[in-house]
Amino acid sequence: MTQRICLSSQIYPPELGGVGVAAHRLACTLLAAGYEVHVVSAHAMTSRTEVTVEHTLHDGIHVHRVCHGGNWRDAAHVLGDLVFNLDEQYDFDLFHGFFLTAVYPCIRAVRQSGRRRPVVASIRGNDALTLINHPLTRAPIVSSLKNASWITSVNAAYLDLVSIDVDVQGRSSVIRNSVKPMPQNAELWRLGDHNRHVVGTVGELRKVKDIPLLVRAYAALPLRYRRQLCLAGYFQDQEEERWTNALISEFAIEPEVNLTGPFPHSEVFDRLRGMHVYVQPSAYEGLPNALLEAASLGIPLVATEVGGMKEILRDGENALVVPHGEPAAMTAAIERILQDDVLAMRLSAGALQLARELSPENENAGWLGLYRNLLSSPEFASSAESDEVAT
C-alpha cells in the first residue's frame, strides 16, 4: 500500500524563496521514491479579499494552498484546519513541518486523530531565531519541537540553538541543502566584459539578508572597481527597503544599483552569470539555496561567517569569508576578487567543488533514510496495527 506524506511548508512555489525551492525538491524526491505526497502551504495573493483553499495536482504532487490577501493570522487558522481535514480524508502515514511555524498544524492533526504517527520538524532558513525574537510564536514552536518525533536542520548551529530550550539529543540530524549539478552542455560562469566589476546577490531581500551591509561595502570600493551593484530580487520589508534606498542615496550610487524586482526562478542562473562576484551578506543564515546555485556555476563567492555558511565555506579555497557587520572587511574581500583574476579563478574552481560535495544524492539519502526509519519504527507501527485490528 502506498504510504501518504503530509508536507506542511511555510512557502511553496509559485511563492519565491529558498524554503519553497527546498520544499519542492523534497516533494519531488518523495514522489520519485513511491510516496503519495500532499503539500500544504499558504499563498499570498494581493487580488484576494478573503481566505480560500485551492487543491491542484502538479506533476503528481497534491498541492493544497491556502490563498489569502495578506492576512497571515486568518490564513494560519485555515491552514491548521486544512491539515486536520486532509488527514481525515487521506489518513497520512507521516507529517513533516518544513519550517518551525509549519510544524504545529501537524502536531495538532496527530493529537486530534488519537493515532500516533511520526512528525518531522525541519528548521529552515533563519526560523530558529523566532525562539529568541518572536515571543508570540515561541510557545507553539517550543511545544512542537518537544512533541516532534525527529528534528532536522540544514546546519549544526541551529540544532545547538534550539537545544537551549528543547532536548534534541537522539532525535535530530543535519541534512544539508543540495544543489543540482549543471548539465554538461550548460554555460558555467566565465569572466568577461559582460560581467566584469558587477557585484551582486540573489533572493528575497529580507531583513536577515542585511542588504544595507552590502550597499555600504560596495559604496566603499574604489571607483575604478564600481560598475554595478545588482540586487536580483525584491524587498519584503518596507522599512528595510527604505533604509537601503536611503543609503544608496547617501552614497550617491543610484545609477550603479540595479534592483530587479521579482522574476521567475528559471532566470536565476542568467542573473548569476552576469556577476563578477556573488555576495551573501546575511546576518543569519541556514544554508542559502542562492549561494549554492551561484557555487554550481563557479562564481567567486564572498559570504559572512554565519550559520550553515560558516560550516561549509573555507576561506581562500571556495569563498572569501568575512565577519558579519564589518563593511570594511566585506569591501576588502570584494576588492581582492575584482582586482585579481587568478584569485577569482581559484575561488571559481573551489565553488564548483563545493557544489559537487553538496550533491542531491547525499541530500536525498538523508531524507529517504530518515523517512524509512520513522515509518518502520515499532513505536508507530504498533499504533497502526492496533488501528487495523480495531477496524
Buried (B, 14 or more C-beta within 10 A) or exposed (E): EEBBBBBBBBBBBEBBBBBBBBBBBBBBBBBEBEBBBBBBBBBBBEEBEEBBBEEEEEEEBBBBBBBBBEBEEBBBBBBBBBBBEBBEEBEBBBBBBBBBBBBBBBBBBBEEBEBBBBBBBBBBBBBBBBBEEEEEBBEBBBBBBBBBBBBBBBBBBBBEBBBEBBEBEEBBBBBBBBBEEBEEEEEEBEBEEEBEBBBBBBBBBBBBBBBBBBBBBBBBBEEEBBBBBBBBBBBBBEEBBEBBBEBBEEBEBEEBBBBBEEBEBEEBBEBBBBBBBBBBBBBBBBBBBBBBBBBBBBBBBBBBBBBBBBBBBEEEBBBBBBEBEBBEBBBBBBBBBBBEEEBBBBBBBBBBBBBEEBBBEEBBEBBBEBBEEBBEBEEBEEBBEEBEEEE
